[in-house]
């Protein structure tokens, strides 16, 4: 497992926690950062999800 896989896993965990906390109207990403940084984090989580799908299909 290379470093890209580890980074993708960490970002997917962040995204999953953010979705889980949304039940209580808590947004973890915007609590930590706001504005363009939150947008960048969301984009990175989305790219990580695409990477995970690619890795699943590749096997």
C-alpha positions as CSV (number, residue, x, y, z in Angstrom):
1,X,0.0,0.0,0.0
2,X,1.5,3.3,-1.1
3,X,1.2,6.8,0.3
4,X,-1.6,7.7,-2.1
5,X,-3.7,4.9,-0.7
6,X,-3.1,6.0,2.9
7,X,-4.0,9.6,2.1
8,X,-7.1,8.5,0.3
9,X,-8.1,6.4,3.3
10,X,-7.6,9.2,5.7
11,X,-9.6,11.6,3.5
12,X,-12.4,9.0,3.1
13,X,-12.6,8.7,6.9
14,X,-12.9,12.4,7.2
15,X,-15.6,12.4,4.6
16,X,-17.4,9.6,6.4
17,X,-17.3,11.3,9.7
18,X,-18.5,14.5,8.2
19,X,-21.5,12.7,6.7
20,X,-22.2,10.8,10.0
21,X,-22.1,14.0,12.0
22,X,-24.5,15.7,9.6
23,X,-27.3,13.8,11.4
24,X,-26.8,16.3,14.2
25,X,-26.3,19.3,11.8
26,X,-22.5,19.3,12.6
27,X,-20.2,20.0,9.7
28,X,-16.7,18.9,10.6
29,X,-15.1,20.4,7.6
30,X,-16.5,23.9,8.0
31,X,-15.8,23.7,11.7
32,X,-12.1,23.2,11.0
33,X,-11.8,25.5,8.0
34,X,-14.1,27.8,6.0
35,X,-14.3,29.3,2.5
36,X,-11.9,28.0,-0.2
37,X,-10.2,25.6,2.2
38,X,-13.4,23.8,2.9
39,X,-14.0,23.5,-0.9
40,X,-10.6,22.1,-1.4
41,X,-11.2,19.5,1.4
42,X,-14.5,18.5,-0.2
43,X,-12.7,18.2,-3.6
44,X,-10.0,16.0,-2.1
45,X,-12.5,13.8,-0.4
46,X,-14.3,13.4,-3.8
47,X,-11.0,12.6,-5.6
48,X,-10.2,10.1,-2.9
49,X,-13.5,8.4,-3.4
50,X,-12.8,8.1,-7.1
51,X,-9.4,6.7,-6.3
52,X,-11.0,4.1,-4.0
53,X,-13.5,3.1,-6.8
54,X,-10.6,2.8,-9.2
55,X,-8.7,0.5,-6.8
56,X,-11.7,-1.7,-6.3
57,X,-12.4,-2.0,-10.0
58,X,-8.7,-2.6,-10.8
59,X,-8.6,-5.7,-8.6
